[in-house]
Amino acid sequence: MRNRFERWIALVLTTVALSGCGYNEFQSKDEAVKAAWGEVVNQYQRRADLIPNLVNTVKGYASHERETLEAVTKARAQATSMQVTPETLNNPAAFQKFQQAQGELSSALSRLMVVSEKYPELKADTSFRDLQSQLEGTENRITVARQRYIASVQDYNVLARRFPTNLTAKMFGYEVRPSFQVENEKAISSAPTVDFNKK
């Protein structure tokens, strides 16, 4: 009878200890990070799907802007050729490479939008305006998806670094995850100078 009681007490204590270790919480936060990342990738794919139509529309009006059109096409090809898996989230180098490819695509698209300003007839084209509107909406969705991902990663990383759950993280290999970073952080940290006296 005494052995049974001691086993029961040991079982209760073990259950209480395991419930406080955070293992189940790691599982749910890990899934939340993966889901948030999936939405980021989904929005990047949506943007990539819009680009060929946008490039073809611009090509019809500004075919001699070949260099810009090729830069967009090349950046899209590079961004979509990367295989993004949940393991990418645990590999800072692969994550950085993915971010860089998406940043280059954003930059090429910005140049394409600047080119479109030179062509009033292009800006008046209904297809172009619709595509531009869809692209702007997608960029907003990307921003929201990244914000949600950043919040999920922060939540996960706090759990991975906080005591006593950090012990569980070490025991089961739950590493701190990388978050989105601004590529040109130093360049944007200082305010731009505006001089209206230049001609």
C-alpha positions, 0 to 999 in steps of 0.5 A: 500500500505504501509503495502504491502511494509513493508511486502515485505521489511520484507520478503527480510530481512528475506530471506537475514538473513536466507541465511546467517545463514548457514542452507543449508550449514549445509545440504550439509556438513552433507551429504558430511560427511555421504558420506565420512563415507560411503566410509570408511565403504565400504573399511573396508568391502572390507578388511573384505571380503578378510580376509577369503580367506587369512586366508584359504590360510595361513592355508594351509601352516601354520596350526600350526600358529593357534593362529595367524589365530584365532586372525585374525578371531576373530578380523574380526568377532568383526569388522564386527559385529558392526552396523555402522550407520550415528548416529555412527558419532554423538556418540563419544563412538560408533565411538571410539569403531568402530575405536578400532575394526578396529585397532585390525583387522589391528594389527591382519592382521599385525601379519598374514603378519609377520607369512607369512614371515616364509614360503617361499612356502606360499610367492611363492603361487600365490593365497597368493600373489594376496590376499596380493596385494589386501589387500595392495591396500585395505589398501591404499584405506582405508587410502584415504577414511579416509583422505577424511572423516577427511577433510569433518569432518574438513570442517563441524566442522569449519562451526559448530564452526564459527560465525554466523553459530555456532548459527544455529548449536546450534539452529538445533542441529548440533554438532561438529563431532569426527574425526579419532584419532591415538590409540597410539599417545603417543607411535608414537610421539617419534622416535624409537631407532635403535641400530645396535650394538645388536646381 
